[in-house]
Amino acid sequence: MQVLHAQGHTGPAIPPALALVAKGRDHITTSEFARAMCCAPQTALKNHCIKGECYGVRPIKRGKLLLWPVADVAQALSAGA
């Protein structure tokens, strides 16, 4: 099984399915994050609104969008395994 690391990132390996979704980007959208974490986008938005994070991942805000760091998502996924 081949695993990828984010560019310049020495942390946890990016799962192949997440790397496919990210397409080389450092951040993913809320809908992509929700699909990776197996929850509804509304759940991710609600958790962010209440706690400032969702499953231990803190997004950055760009305008109206929440962008979720791929490296942090990979770490959250590996911690749950």
Rosetta blueprint (number, residue, H / E / L):
1 M L
2 Q L
3 V L
4 L E
5 H L
6 A L
7 Q L
8 G L
9 H L
10 T L
11 G L
12 P L
13 A L
14 I E
15 P L
16 P H
17 A H
18 L H
19 A H
20 L H
21 V H
22 A H
23 K L
24 G L
25 R L
26 D L
27 H E
28 I E
29 T L
30 T H
31 S H
32 E H
33 F H
34 A H
35 R H
36 A H
37 M L
38 C L
39 C L
40 A L
41 P H
42 Q H
43 T H
44 A H
45 L H
46 K H
47 N H
48 H H
49 C H
50 I H
51 K H
52 G L
53 E L
54 C E
55 Y L
56 G L
57 V E
58 R L
59 P L
60 I E
61 K E
62 R E
63 G L
64 K L
65 L E
66 L E
67 L E
68 W E
69 P E
70 V H
71 A H
72 D H
73 V H
74 A H
75 Q H
76 A H
77 L H
78 S H
79 A H
80 G H
81 A L
